[in-house]
């Protein structure tokens, strides 16, 4: 089998990006590591392929995109938007799924570096943590290319954020439910250790108080971001003696799970419960009923992420964090609360 850059890196006990730096001679490498790599290059008569040879160019006109899990419609929407924005500018996109694996995140960063991408964009995983991992922050700050994400890395000097104003999304959802006359509003799904979910929850608690509504701990149900999480969280709400009349779901997938749990009880949406969600993915337009959902404007999000990355690559000075204001896509999953039978 042909020897690859990864084989050289493994045997030399260095990262693939270090091998790439030695091959292209365009970045500093310690003398000890360079000797080890060059010895193996000579030993195996290693010849970089056309792609690797092209890495010595000033620009590869490629962008590395790391997402948590492309199977989630939200990540799929953002990925496509980023790719379209990159292609419009004459760039290609490398896509990798981190699958919520911290070690894989680091490996992906190194892989993108070895490919000499012009910038890296990360959506999800550790950039979403409420408390940033100092070691990961250090890894990102040591990158030789711009790094942009939809989240925030606290303490980083080189990580830039282009994301969504989570609190503004809750404002839209809460206001819509209040206008319909709801006062018993629950918060469903996600984990409070995730920054965007924590921000949504904080704003939800604030709006309850601002509108003279009690903050009930049993109306807040954590559980994750998948269909099954929506089912289990909604079952717990259904078990309450004093049920909510409306639910704010953390995303479209958990909202569809909540709808399934409601139907298990022989109840329906929006007649018995109003549900409003976040993401406004394809799911919101194919489920029954159609989901009222906070819309992130994926085209603008993709343009912003790619545009920020490439502006940084040109050494432009820009804000370290930019937030988009979402809108509300009103469909069929919300109605006025049913009047109690006297």
C-alpha positions, 0 to 999 in steps of 0.5 A: 500500500502507498504510504500516506501523510498520515502514515508518516505522521504516525511513525514520526509521532507528530500531527499530519499538519506538522508533516504538511508544514515540512513538505511545504516549508512554509511554517516553522517546525522544530528541528527535531520534528523536521529531522524525524519527518524528513528521515521517513520521507527519504526512507519511504521515498514519499511523494506527495500527490497532486493535492499535497503539492498544491498545498504549497500555493498561497491559497487552496481555495477550500474551507473546512466545515466541521458539524456535530451530526449532518443527520440533524436537519439543522446541521444539514441546512447550515452545511448546504448554506455554507457550501452555496456561499463558498461556491459563489466565491469560488471555494470548495468545502470539505465536510466532516462530522464530529459526532459529539466526539471530543477526540474526533474534533481535534483530529478533524482540526488537524486533518483540515490543517494538513489539507491547507484549507484557507479557513475552518468553520465549526458548527456544534460540539465544543463551541456550544458548551456553556463552559469552554474547554481550555485545552480546545481553546488552546488548540484553536488558537494555535491554528494557522488559519482563521476559525469561525463558529456559530458558538463561542470559545471563551478566552480565545483570541483567534476564534470568531463567532457568527451565530443566532441571537437565541434570546431574540428567538425566545422573545418571538416565541413567547410573544406569540403564545402570550398574544394567543392567551397562553399563561401556562408555558413549558420549556421542552428539550435540550440540555442547560449545559449547552450555551444556546439552550441555557440562553433560551432558558434564561430568557424564558425565565425572565419573560415569565417574571416580566409577565407576572407568570410563575416559574415552575420547575416542572414546566422545564424538561431537559432531555436532549435534541432528538425525537426520543427526547421530545417524546420523554419530555412531553410524557413527563409534562402530560403526567402533571396534574396541572398541565401546560397549555403551550410548549416551547421546544428547543428544536424541530426534532424534539417538537415532533417527538412531543407531538407524538407523545400528545397523540399517544394520549389521544390528544391533539395539536393545537386543540389541546396543546400549542407547540412552537419550536426552533430551527424552521427546518424541512421538518416544520413544513412536513409534520402534521400540523405544520410547526410554527418555528423560529427561523434562522435565515440559513442563507444569511447564516451561511453567507455570514459564516463563510464571509467572516472566514474569508474576511479573516483570511484577508486579515480584515479587522472585524467584530469577534462576535456577530449575531443574526436576529431570527424571525418567526415562521407562523404555521399551524401548531399554535392556537388559543388555549382551550377554555376549561369546562365549567 
